[in-house]
């Protein structure tokens, strides 16, 4: 892959991520206007985004010769890592867990999911504790 193609891929993913984040924000704000609570909005966004990334992960992006392999890869990465990654909190993680389940079995996938969430929660707790200790604002 050339440097120009790599730069194009990076910019495309950044654009997709921004578009996904704006869509998430818009649905969250509109959700509040429609009397959804924050939890319902989060669940709905992550469910829709997870469905979307699941479907996108099954596409053969270069099928039919519409795109070259490089362009198909950029389109895939823009849609999945970019848009879905910006739209949801866990979409790429979901695909990875399912890939582990398919290749290494359900126990390995469940182990990955449990350990990942535990580490993430521990990281957030540690970061919040450090922030409190440094007097960064919220109690």
C-alpha positions in Angstrom: 0.0 0.0 0.0 1.4 3.4 -1.0 1.8 6.3 1.4 -1.0 8.2 -0.5 -3.4 5.3 -0.2 -2.5 4.9 3.5 -3.2 8.6 4.1 -6.5 8.3 2.1 -7.5 5.3 4.3 -6.7 7.3 7.5 -8.6 10.3 6.3 -11.6 8.2 5.2 -11.7 6.4 8.6 -11.5 9.8 10.4 -14.4 11.1 8.3 -16.4 7.9 9.0 -15.7 8.2 12.7 -16.8 11.8 12.8 -20.0 11.0 10.9 -20.7 8.1 13.3 -20.1 10.2 16.3 -22.4 13.0 15.0 -25.1 10.4 14.2 -24.8 9.0 17.8 -25.0 12.5 19.3 -28.0 13.4 17.1 -29.9 10.3 18.1 -29.0 10.9 21.8 -30.2 14.5 21.7 -33.3 13.5 19.7 -33.9 10.5 22.1 -34.1 12.9 25.0 -36.6 15.0 23.1 -38.6 11.8 22.5 -38.6 11.0 26.2 -36.0 8.2 26.0 -33.7 8.1 28.9 -30.0 8.0 28.5 -29.8 4.2 29.1 -32.5 3.4 26.5 -30.8 5.6 24.0 -27.4 4.0 24.6 -28.9 0.5 24.4 -30.7 1.3 21.1 -27.6 2.9 19.5 -25.3 0.1 20.5 -27.8 -2.6 19.3 -28.3 -0.9 15.9 -24.6 -0.3 15.5 -23.8 -3.8 16.5 -26.2 -5.1 13.9 -24.8 -2.8 11.3 -21.2 -3.8 11.9 -22.2 -7.5 12.0 -23.8 -7.1 8.6 -20.9 -5.1 7.2 -18.4 -7.6 8.4 -20.0 -10.2 6.2 -19.9 -8.2 3.0 -17.4 -9.0 0.2 -16.4 -5.5 -0.4 -14.6 -6.2 -3.7 -17.4 -8.4 -5.1 -18.4 -7.7 -8.7 -15.2 -5.8 -9.5 -16.7 -2.4 -8.5 -13.7 -1.5 -6.3 -10.1 -2.5 -6.4 -8.9 -4.5 -3.3 -7.3 -1.3 -1.9 -10.5 0.8 -2.4 -12.7 -2.0 -1.0 -10.5 -2.1 2.1 -10.8 1.6 2.5 -14.6 1.4 2.1 -14.8 -1.4 4.6 -12.6 0.3 7.2 -14.4 3.6 6.8 -17.8 1.9 7.4 -16.8 -0.5 10.1 -13.9 1.1 12.1 -14.9 4.7 11.2 -18.7 5.1 11.2 -19.7 2.1 13.4 -16.8 2.7 15.7 -17.8 6.4 16.1 -21.5 5.5 16.4 -21.3 2.8 19.0 -19.3 2.0 22.1 -18.6 -1.7 21.4 -19.2 -2.5 17.8 -15.7 -3.6 16.8 -15.3 -5.4 20.1 -18.4 -7.4 19.3 -17.0 -8.5 15.9 -13.7 -9.5 17.6 -15.5 -11.6 20.2 -17.5 -13.4 17.6 -14.4 -14.1 15.5 -12.7 -15.6 18.6 -15.8 -17.7 19.2 -15.7 -18.9 15.6 -12.0 -19.7 15.6 -11.2 -20.7 19.3 -14.6 -21.5 20.7 -17.2 -20.1 23.0 -15.2 -20.4 26.2 -12.3 -18.3 24.7 -14.8 -15.7 23.5 -16.6 -15.4 26.8 -13.2 -15.2 28.5 -12.2 -12.3 26.2 -15.4 -10.5 26.8 -15.3 -10.9 30.6 -11.6 -10.0 31.0 -12.0 -7.0 28.5 -15.0 -5.5 30.3 -13.3 -6.0 33.7 -10.1 -4.4 32.6 -12.0 -1.4 31.0 -14.0 -0.9 34.2 -10.9 -1.1 36.3 -9.2 1.4 34.0 -12.1 3.8 34.3 -12.2 3.4 38.1 -8.4 4.0 38.3 -8.6 7.0 36.1 -11.4 8.5 38.2 -9.5 7.8 41.4 -6.5 9.5 40.0 -8.6 12.5 38.9 -10.1 12.8 42.3 -6.7 12.6 44.0 -5.3 15.3 41.7 -8.4 17.4 42.4 -9.5 17.5 38.8 -13.1 18.6 39.5 -16.0 16.3 40.2 -16.1 14.6 43.6 
